[in-house]
Structure formats: C-alpha cells, structure tokens
Amino acid sequence: MKNQEFSKQSYLDQFKSRAYKRNILKQSGDGVFDQPEEECGIMGLFSVNDIDTFSLSQFGLFALQHRGQEACGISVLKQGKIVNLKQEGLVLDVFKTIENPEDYMGNAVIGHTRYTTAGDKKRFNFQPFFAKNEYDQIILSIAHNGNLTNAKSLKKTMEAEGVVFRATSDSEIILRLIQKNLDLGLLDAIKTTMDSIQGAYSVVGLTRNKFFAFRDFNGIRPLILGAIDEKTYVAASETCALDAMGAQYVRNILPGEIIYTDDEGNLQSVMTVEKPVNRICSFEYIYFARPDSTLEDINVYEIRERSGAKIWEQAPVEADMVVGVPDSGVPAAIGFAKASGIPFRPVLIKNRYIGRSFIIPTQEMRERVVNLKLNPIVSEMKGKRVVIIDDSIVRGTTSKRLVKILKDAGVKEIHFRSVSPPVVAPCYLGIDTPSKKDLISANMTTEELRDYLNVDSLEFLSTENLIDLLESDKHCFGCFTEKYPVENTDGNQDYVDQ
C-alpha cells in the first residue's frame, strides 16, 4: 500500500497541554470547559539492530502528546533486558530528566502518553506496565489504549486465583493475563488474553526477545503499522507519530489482529477473527486525532473540512463571517465558508501559553477563565452576524460562556453549529465523557439548548450526515446513539472509562 500524503502544516504548537482544563473542573466543581477528554497514545518500535530508541520514542510520543498529558513512559529492550521509565508530566519534561540517553538505547521500545480515565492518577497507574520474574528482571511490558468493559469481574476472578495487582487501572489486567499464560508461548498467551477480555483495546508490548501489538475485535481504538526500513517496524495510535519518527505508513493493524516478531526478527501476523469489521470510534475524526493524521485510510483534516460543508448543506444561514473555535473547529469552519461563500475569519484567538493548572477560589474568577483561553478581536466582530463552528457541545458550559464573550463584543447575531451530532450518552470504550446527567443534549432539546446558549440558531450535524461523511455505518457512534459495539458487562461507569 502506498504511503499516504499528509498536510505538512505545523499543528504541533496547537496541541499544548489540555490538562489544565481538568484541574479547573475538579478545583472549581464547575464545568468550565466541556469538551470530552483524550484517551491515551501508544507507540512501539522494533529493529533487528540497535537503533536510537531514546530519540525515536521521544519523537513518536511527542507527536501523540495531544492524546494524553498527565504522564508518559517508555520500556526499552536493550541487550535482552527491558528497562523502564515513567513519570508524571509532558513528554519533553519527562525525557529531560534522563541524564544518560545511552541507558535507553536498544533495539526495541514501547511508549505511552497517559490521560487518566480508568483507575486513579497515582504513579503506579502510569504506563508502560511491566511484570518481573523471581530474579527481579522485567520479562514483559505493555502499553494500552482503551477500556475493558469486564475489568471488575476479571480482576475479582484473578485475585481469587492468587494474582496480585499493583495498580487500579484495567490495563494491568491485560498484563497479568499475558503473564499468567506465557508458558503457552507468547502468541497463545495473547490469544487467550483476547478471548478473556472485552471492550476496546490497542496494545503494544515487549518480551526480552520479541515485540508485539494487537487490537480488539472491533478496532474501536486506532492502531497503525509503519516501517523505517525492511527490518525496523513501528506501531502507533496515529500516522502523525510515524511521520515524526521518519517511518512510512504500511497499513492499519486490523481488528482482532496480532502482529509479533519471530526469533529472526521478522514480522508475523495472525488473525483471530475471519471477517473483521472495523468499528473505530467516530469521535477520533471529529475531535481526538491530530488533523494531520490518517485513520483507516481517511484523512482527519479532510473529514473535518467536509463536515463544515455538510452542516452548511444541512442548515444554511445568512451571515457576515464564519469563525471556528480553535483548534478542532477551524477546519470545519473553513469547509463551511467554502461551501457557503461566507468569508472565514480567524478572529477568535486562543492563548496557547496558559499554565497547566489554576487554583481559583471564587466563582467570579472562575467565570473569567474562558476569557483566558479564548478572546475575540472585537473590532472585527462588532455588529456582525457570525456563524460559530465547534466540534461538539458536551456540558454546554464553554459554549454558553463563549456566546457571552461574543455578545459582550457586540456581535449582532450568533448562529452556532456543532459538527458532531448531540452527545447524549457517555463512552465506556476509551474516552472520558461525563455521565448522562451532565451531558446537556441528553437533558435538553435542541430548542431548549438554543435558548440556554442565547443564540439566534443552533444546529447539530445529523448522525446520518456523519455516517455519510465517513462512508460507513460500522463506526462506533455510541455517544450519539446509545448503541455500542461492545456490552458494558460490569455496568460500572467509574471503572470502565479509559
């Protein structure tokens, strides 16, 4: 398969840490920002020869920083031994703590950028997770993006069998199941694990002589295969990580597929399902993935731009300008402008240099936080009819305060367009969304929400139009339809939100 051509525009500075949003929410007890949060990012690399795993893992994880900003870590295979490093903080901050890069140079590496949704934020939940033998040597390490929906019941059963867990994350269950079955051989250990776990999972891992990766039977979380050369393989959550590492896109790792290296370092593939059906999360295209990534052979930027054109077809309006809410709303705003002929104006300015956390003791000051994040160019917007394009409306609090900012700037009319359907249900397959009681579209009609936001019109992209954009109804649309490809077996939202 030919390498995909990607836009080489620099988006890296658009993906500074979003962790401060969660800190504000938890410290204020108020939904200041209402976008769904990221999942995690994973990458892995294997080479027959020693390679600069220190630098390449740093590049790959930095490209995946938007998927998780709370912690990151790597496990490196060096001369038959696995060494591990994981710390709280952004990728570059963590790598700066490494005094001797040579210690993390070998022939294979896996890495993880963390956003907490399953388990808590204690250090023992940082990834990669690893297992040791009786000689205190690491024999197995994995990094996981997703959520297991039967984690509680599995953990209870395994604890009764004497398995000791050191973390509260569901990712450790995958590690312990593989470890428990390693006597069967790596491939059968992974197959047995996949037969036991349910939910969404993309996993990369190392033993002391092998690299492996596998993906759940529905392919809900993305996982891409690339190559630097014929003996150096890369797996990652998104193609932007391949670009950063100098790897060429090969293909998607298929739902239910296991890839692994044999004793000679050749890459092997085994399918655990005969006819895989890909149900990748539709929100990856709307919000989570970087716009310069390609997932399942669909370019993310192209989908976002086309979504703007699609919602113009669905809900046209007369206006003087189109404004996108930075960052993920901007491509859709450009698409809306191209389709409508209404000029796109980048007059909503995002501050990219806000600190990672605030301590805000009063409601008055909390109300001003949105102004720190987004600020309009008043002279360009005063007296104008404005179409505001955003990727989604989740809690509704950011949208409401953004509307107030624009009203205060003297905007004459505000027409709000969301390029996702109404979010009416939480996700338990790898995305941190609020409970249903906190999802504003689950509790208000569109007309009621229009009045709540105090806008002149409000429209959401229809689910049918989203399906048309993605050219498939096989994606996961659970947060829009309450119909999920995987049953929430445990029935407990608190545990199954990674």
N, C-alpha and C positions, 0 to 999 in steps of 0.2 A: 504494500500500500504506500502511495506517495506521501511524502511529508506535507502536512498542511501548511498553507501560507497564513501567517498571522499578522495582524497590525503590530507594527513595532513602536507605536506611540508609547511614551513613558507614562505608565499608570502607577509606578511604584510609590511615588510620593502621595498618591491618593489613598493609600491603604495603611496609614499610620494607625497606631493602636486605637481600637474601639473599646478597650477595657474600661476607660473612664466612664462610659455610659452605664455599665453595670454597677460601678461603685456609687454613682449618683443615685441610681434607683434604690440600691439597698440602704444607703445612708439617709436618703430623704423619705423613704417609704412612699414615694410618689412616682408615677410613671413619666419621668421627664422625657425619655426617649422611647419610641415604641416600635422600633424595627426588631425583627427576630434576630437572634444572635447566631454566630457562626457555630460550626461543629468542631472539627479538628482537621489538620492537614498531615498527611503521611508521605514519606518518600523512602525509597530503598535503592541501593546500588550494589552490583556485584561485578567484579572483574577477575579474570584468571590471574592477572598480575597485580602487584601492588600499585596503588593509584593514590592521588591526593584526596583521600576521603574527607579529610578535615575541611578543605576549601569547598569541595563539591557539595557536601551535605549542608554547609553553611549557605551556599548559593541557592540550593533547592528549597531549604526551609525558609529562607528569606522571601523567596517568591511565593510561598504558601502562608506568609505571615497573616494575611487577611482572614485565614480560616481559624486562627486562634492566637491570642496574645498573652495568655496568662503564664505559660511556661513552655519550655521546649527541651528536647533531649535527643541524644544520639546513642546508638550502640555500634561499635566498630569492631570488625573482625580483623585481628592483627596477629599474624603468625599462629593461627589456630586457637587464639584466645579472644574472648569477647570482653571489651572494656566499655563501660557505660558512663555517661554524663547526662544529668538532667537537673535543671534549676528553674526557679521562677524567673520570669522576665521575657523580654523580647529576644528574638534570635541573636541579633548583633550584640546585645548586652550579655547574653549567656556565653557566646563564643569569646568575648573579650576577657572572660575570667580564665580562659585556658592559657596557662603560662608556657606550655611546651606543645605546640601543634603536632610535633612528631609522635607524641603519645597516641594520637587519634588518626594516624595514617596507616591504612592497611589495604586489604583487597575487597572489603565489603562494608557497608554501613546502612543502617536504617535510622530514620529520624521522625520526629513528631512535633507539631505545634499544637498546644493544648488550649481548648476552651472547655471549661467545666460545665457538664450537664448531668453526668451520672457520677455518683459519689461526691465527695466534697473537695475542697481546694488544698487539702493537706499535701505535703511533699510526697508522701507515699503513693499518691494517685498520679503523680507525673509519669509520663511515658518517655521512652520505651519501658515496658515491664520485662523483668528477666527472672529466670529460675537458675538455681545453683545446684551443684552436686554435693556429695558429702565432703569434698575437698575444698569447698568454698569457691569453686570455679563456676563462672556463668556458662551454662550449656545451651541456653535457649533465650531468645529475646524477641519480643514482638511490639509493633505499634499498630494501633487500631483506630479507625474512624467509623462511628456508627453507634448503634444501641441494640442490646439484646432484650427481647421482649419476654423471655422466660428466665431472666437472670436470677431472680429471687428463688424460684423453685429449684433451679440448678445448683445454686450455691448451698441451699439447705441440704440437698441430697449429697453433695460432695463433702460438706462438713461432717455429715453423719458417717461418711466413709473414711473420715480421718484426714481429709485435705485441709491444710491450714492456709487461710487467706491473710495477706498482709495489708491489703488495701480495701477500699469500699467501692471501687469502680468495677463495672461489669467487664471491662477489658481484661481484668485478671482472670476471670473465669475461662476465657479463651486460652490464655497462657497455661493455666493449670490443667485444662483438658488435654492440650497437646502434650504437656509434660507427662501427664499420667499415662498416656498411650504411646510414648516414644519407643517402648520395647517392640512395638509393631512395625517400626520403621517410620520415617518422617511422613511419607505420603499417606500411609494408612492412619497415622495419628491425626493428620489434618482432616482426612475424610471422616473419621469417627467423630471428630470435634464438630464438623459441619453438620453431621447428622443429628447432633445433640442440641446445638444452639439454634435459636430462632431470632429473626429480626433483621437489622441492617448492619452489615459489617464489610469493610475493606481492610485487609490486614497485610502488613509486610513483616518478615521475620528473618532471623538468623539462627543457625546452629553453629557449631565450631568448624563446620566444613561446608555448609550449604546456605543458600539464600532461597527464600520462598515468598510467595504472595498468593492471596486468594480473595475471592469476592462472594458475597451472599448470592443465593439462588435467584433473587430478583434484581440484583445490580442496583440497589437503591442509592448507595454511595458510589461516587466515581472512583475509578482506578485505571490508570493509563500505563501502557508499556512503551518504553523507548530504548534507544541504543546509542552509545557514544561511538562504539566500533563493534566489530563482529564478536568480540569477547568481553564486552562491557555493557551490561544491561541496567536499565533504570525503570523503576515503577514509581508512580506518584499520583496524587489526587487530581492534579490538573496539568495540562500541557505547558502552562507558563513555567512550571518547575523544570520541565525538560529543556525549555529554551534557556533558562538560567544556567543549567548545568552543561550546556553545549551538546545535548542529546537530540537525536532525530526521533520524531514520532513514528512508532511502528503500528500500533493498533490499540484498541481498548481491550483490557482484560475482561473476559466475558462473564456474565452471571454464572455462578457455580463452577468457575474455572480455577484450577490450582496450577500455578507455574512454579518451577523449582529447578535448581541446578543439580546435575548428576555429578558423579565422582570426578569427571574430567572437566567440569565447569561449563558443560553445555546446557542450554536452557531447554527444559522439557515442559510439556503442557498436558494436563489431564482434565477432562470434563466430567463433572459429577451429575450433570443433567443432559438428557438427549437433545432437547429443543429449548434452549434458554430463551426466555422472554425478558427483555430489559425494561424495568420499571423505575428508571432513575428519577430521582426527586426533581419535580418541575421547578422548585424554588431555586435550584442551582443556577438555572438560566436567568431567573428574574432578579436574583439578589446576591447569592453567595459566591459564585465563581467569579474570578477576575475576568474583566471584559476581553482580555487578550487570550483567553483560554478557549480551547475547543473540546467539548464533551460529547462523546458518542457521535463524532463527526459533524457536530453542529457548533458553529462559531457563536460564542456567547454575545459578543458585541452585535453581531448581525441580528440575533433574535431580539435583543433589547431595542435596537433601532426599528425593527419591523413591528414590534409591539406598539410603539408610538404611532406608527402609520395605521395599525389595525384599530386602535382605540379612536383615532380620528374618523375612520370609516364607521365605527360603531356609534360614536357620539360627537358629531361635528358641532362646532360653536364658532361664533364670530368673536374675534379678539384682536388686540393690537400686538401681542407678543406671547411667545411660548418660553417658559422658564422651567428648567429641570432642577430637581432637588439633588444636590451633589451627594454621592458621586453616581450611584447606580441609576438615578432618574435622568441623567443627562443624555445618554444615547437614545432613550425613548423620546425625550423632548426634541431631539434633532430629527428623529423619524416623524414625529407629529408635525413639526414645522415643514419638512419636505413635502409631506402629503397634503397639508392644508394650505401652504403658501403663506402662512403666518410666520413672521420672522422669529427665529430663535435668538434669544438674548441671554448671555451668561451673566446675569445681574444679581444672582443670589450667591454670595461669596461665603465659602467655607473656610473657617480658621483651622489650619492643619497643625497648629502648634500648641494646642491646649494640653495641659498636663494630664497624666494618666488618672488622677483621682482628685476629688474635691471633698471637703468637709463643709457642708452647708447647713448651718443651724436653723435658719429661718425660711418660712415659706416665701417671703418677699424675694429673698436672694435666689431661691431655687427657681422662681419664675424667670429669672434673668439668664439662666444657664443656656437656654436655646439661643439667646442673642449672642452668646459667646461662640456658639457653634456656627450659626448661620446669620448673615446680615445682608440686607438688600442695599443696592445702590439706589437711594431714594430718588435722586434726580431723574433716573431713567424710568422709574416705575410710577411716579406720582401721576394720578389722573388717567392711568391706562387700564384697559381691560386685559387681564392676564390669565393665561392658562398655566396652571402649575401641574407638572408631571412628577409623580413619585412612584417608586417601585411597588409600594404596598402601604396599607394602613392596618396596623395591628392593634395597639391600645387606643390610638387616636389622639394621645396627648401631644405628641410632637406636631402633628398636623394642625391641631387646634391653635397651638401657640405660634406656629409658623403663619397661620392665617392672621392672627392678631398682629404680628410683626408687619405683615404686608398692609393690613388696614391702617396701622399707625403710620405707615409710609405714604399713605394717601392713594393707594390703589383703588381704582373706581369699581372694578368688578373682578371677582376671583372665581375661576372655573377649575375645579380640582379633578384631576384624572389619575386613577391608580392603574398601572399596567399589570397588576395581578388581580384575580378575582377576589371577592371578600374572603378574608381569613376567618373561618367560622369554627375551626377545630384545632386543638393542639397537635403537635407532632411528637410521636414517641419513637421515631426512626432516625434520629441523629441531629435534630435541630432543636434549639432551645426556644420554644414559644410558650407564652403564658397559658394558664388554664383557661377553660372555655369562658368562665365568668369574667375574665379580664380581656377577652377578645371583643372589641367593640362591635364588630359586624355580626357576632353571634348574639348580640343583645339589642341591636337596633336595626331597623330597616334602613335602606339607603336614604329615604326621605328624612327619617329621624336623624340620621348621621349628618346629612347636608345641613339641617337646622342647627345641630350641635356644633358643627365646624363653622357655621355662619358664612357659608359660601353661596354663590349665586347658582352654581350647578355642581353636581358630583356624579361621576360615573366610574364604575369598575370594569376592567376588561372581563368579558364573559368567559366562563370556563370553556365554552365551545370555541371561542376565538383563540384561546390559549392552546387548545388541542390542535386547532388548525395551524397555528404558528409552528408548533413542534412536530406537526405532521404525524402524530401518533396519539392514541388514547391509552397507550400502555404505560405511560409515565405514572409516578405516584402523584396524585392530586389530593391526598388525604386531608390536608389543611383547608382545602376548598370544598370538598365533597363529603367528608367524614367516612370515606370508603378507602380503606388501606389495603395494600397488598399482603400485609402480614398482621396476624391477630396479636393483640396485646394480651398475651397469655397471663401474665402476672396481674394485669389490671391495675397497676400502681404507677401513676404518672411520676411520682417522686423518684423512682429508681430508674425508669427507662427513658430518660431524656438526655442522651449524649449526642 
